Amino acid sequence: MNEKTIALVTGANKGIGYEIAAGLGARGWSVGVGARDAQRREEAVAKLRAAGADAFGVPLDVTDDDSVIAAVQLIEERAGRLDVLVNNAGVAGGWPEEPTTIDLDTVRRLVETNVIGVIRVTNAMLPLLRRSAHPRIVNQSSHVGSLTLQTTPGVDLGGISGAYAPTKTYLNAVTIQYAKELSGTGILINNACPGYVATDLNGFSGTGTPEQGAAIAIRLATLPDDGPTGQLFDDDGVVPW
């Protein structure tokens, strides 16, 4: 049985996900690099290992049942449990996305990855998380998913978003329900707002670095047992739903 803390980060071959994996690996954790693209995944693992991290590749497409089941089996065989799950994998459509003209296939693709994918992976990994002494789940959300911020005059969240922002609102709502169901189990689940980070998700138009964007997810992944659950956070603290 692996005595190190075991983490899985989805979408970890690049950007914020990679930096989350790097940050957890720097703490001496064993980190699964979940990613669809085999070459990018193995390149990320090699880079993390070169930096001293105990990283291992996890072939994972969050939209595919068989892929997720295989990932569970891989972690089961490697460690026998999972301590931390970071649901980082996500996709974006175009920007802006006017709801009156948005392509419905785009909506379906974003919901399938950003919401259903999180539910699929979380539910599949829960049996392994329940074996952990300090289980944590972190979902990668966004300020644009906050209905409060979306409806506050003067707050600029980047224009109309008919698909991406609503998927993060949906994810926030789902996380609240998970927190209610998992209350008393010791599993803490929270959502992270990384800020406007320069990644390929936004054409590298963001102002923050991926390393800066990873900080809040790392903090939520390392919460103490009496830490919060069912909340949305950025670097400054609680973000209103």
N, C-alpha and C positions, 0 to 999 in steps of 0.2 A: 504494500500500500504506500503510495506516494504521500509523504508527510508535508510536502510543500503545499502552499495555497494554490489551487488549480483554478484557472480562469479561462473562459472562452470569450473572445471578442469577434463578433461577426463583421464582415466587411473590413477586415484588418490588414489588407495587403497594401493600403495606401492611405494618405490623408489623415484625418482625425483618428480613424480606427487603428492605423499603424502606430500613431503616437500614444494612444491608450495602451496598446499592447507593449510598447516600449517602456512606458511609465510603470506598468505593473511588473514587467520583467525586471526593471531596475530595482524593484523591491524584493527580488529574490523569488518571485512567484514563477510557477510553470504556466506558460500562456499559450493557449491554442489560437492560432491565427486562422480564423474562418474566412474563406474566400472561394469564389467560383472559379476564377482564372488560375489554372494550375501553375503556370510560369510565374505570374506575379506573386502568387502565394508562396512559392518556394524561394523566390528572390527575397521576399520580405522576411521569411524565416531565417534565411542565411544571413541577412543583414542584422537581424536581432541577435542571432547567435554570435556573430562577430563582435557585437557590443557587449557580450557576456550574459545575455538573457537565455533562460531555459525555455526556448520557443519550439513549438511543433505545429506542423501544418494540419489543418482540418478542412478537407474538401467540403464545401457547404454552399448550397443554393437555398436560400431561405424560402423560396417559392416552390420547392420540390419536396414532397413528402419522403421519398426514398432517400434523397440526399441528407435530410435532417435525421432520419432514422440511422443512417450509416454513421453520421457524426456522433450521435449518442453512443453507438456501439464502440466507436474509436476511443472516446473519452472513458467509457466504462472499462475497456480493456487496459487503457493506459494508467488510469488513476482510481477507478472504482467509485468516484464521486465527482461533483463539481461544486466549487465554493462560490464562484462569481460568474454570472452571465452578463455580458454587455451586449445588448441588442443595438449595434451601431449601423448595420447595413441599411442603406436607404437609397432611393432614387428620386430625382426631381424631373419635372416636365419642363416646358418652356417658361419664360418669364418676360413679360407678365402673362398670366393665363386668365383671360376673361371667361367667366363661366358660360356666357351666351354663345361662345364660339369654340369652346374647348373640345378636343377630340375625345370621345368617350373611351376609346382604347387607352388613351393616356391616363384617364381617371382610373380605369381598371388596373393598369400596370402599377400605378403608384399605390393604390389601396392594397394590392396583392403583396407588394414588397414591404411598404412602410407600416402596415397594420396587420394584415393576415400573416405575413412572414414573422412578425414579432410574436404573435399568438402561437403560431405553429412551433417555433423554436422554443419558446418559453415552456409550453405544455410538454413538449418532448423531453426537455432537460429537467423538469421538475423532480422526477424520481431521483436523479443524481444530486440535485440541489438539496433535497430533503435529507441526504446522508451527510451533509456538511454541518459542522458545528456553528458556522457563522455565514449562512447563505445570503448572498446579495444579488439583486437584479437591477441593472441600470438600463433604461431605455433612452435612446438618443432622440430627443424631441427638439423643439425650437421655439424661440420667442414668437414666431409667426403662428404657432398653434394656440397661443393664449387668446381666448375670446375677449378677456378684459383689455389686453393691450390692443387687440384689433379694433376695439370699439372706443378706445380712448382718444379724444380729439388731440391732434398735434403729434401723435406717436407715428413715426415713419417706419413701417416694416417692409418697405420695398415695393409697394404697388399691389395690384390685384392678383390674387393667387387662387384660381378656381379648383385646383387639385392638391398641390403640395401642402399648402397651409392647412386645409381641411383634414388631410391625412394625419398631420401632427395633432390637431385638435381631437380627432378620433383616438389617436394613440394615448393622449392625455386622459381621455375619458375611460379607456380600457384599463389604464394603469390604476386609476382610482378603484375600479371594481376588483382588480387583482389584490390591491392592498386590503380591501374589505374582506375578501375571501381568505387571504393568507394571514389575517390578523391572529396573533397568538402562536404562529408557527415558528417564529424566529426569522422568517424570510423577509428581508426589507427590500422593497421595490420602489424606486424613484425614477423620475425623468430628469434628464440633463439638457440644458440649453447651452450649447458651446459658443454661441455668439456668431458674428458674421466673419467666418473664417475663409481664407482663400483656399479653395479646393476645386477639383474639377466639377463638383456638383453645381457650382455657380460660375463656372468659367474663370476661376481664380480671381474673381472680382472682390472678394472679401478683404477686410482690413487686418484681421488677426491671423496668426500662424496656426497650423494644425496642432503644434505643441501647446499653444495657449488654449485652443479649443478643447483639447483633451483633458485639461486640468480638472474641470468639474466632474466629469465622468469618473476620473480616478479617485476623486474625493468621495464620491458616492459609493464607489466600489469598496472603499476601505472604511466605511462607517463603523463605529462601535455598536455593540449589541443594543444599546439604548438609543440609537440614532433614529432619525425620522423615517417614516415610510408613507407612501402615497402622496408625495409632493413633487413639485416642479422647481428646479433650482438652476441658477446660473452662478457665476463667480461671486456675485454680491449677496447671494442668499435666496430666499424663497421668491419665486415668480408667481404672480396670481394666475389662476387657471383662466 
